[in-house]
Structures are given as structure tokens and as C-alpha cells.
Amino acid sequence: MEGNVKIKTNQSEVRFTIVEKILQRFSLRITDVSFTDYYGIIIGIEKL
């Protein structure tokens, strides 16, 4: 994994309980979270 990866969703809310388990399992961390009308929520992740 090189650089930042963005997860884009068209949902207006995301439940982080499942996301946290995935992040821990693959040694990832959230770098930023933003909201746009077109994509919904955008979550930036990177490998630790």
C-alpha cells in the first residue's frame, strides 16, 4: 500500500465499530474524514 487511500461511500453516516476492527487487523489508521454531497463520507487511511 503506497500513499493515502480514500474510501468513498454514498452514505451520510458510517458505523465505526466494524471499521475499527478492520483497521486493527490490517495495521491501518484513519488519516482524515470528510463529507461531500456527491460521495457522502470520504475516509482516508494509511498503513502503520
Summary of the structure (lengths in Angstrom):
residues: 48
radius of gyration: 10.8
end to end distance: 10.3
largest distance: 30.5
contacts: 98
relative contact order: 0.39
helix: 21%
strand: 44%
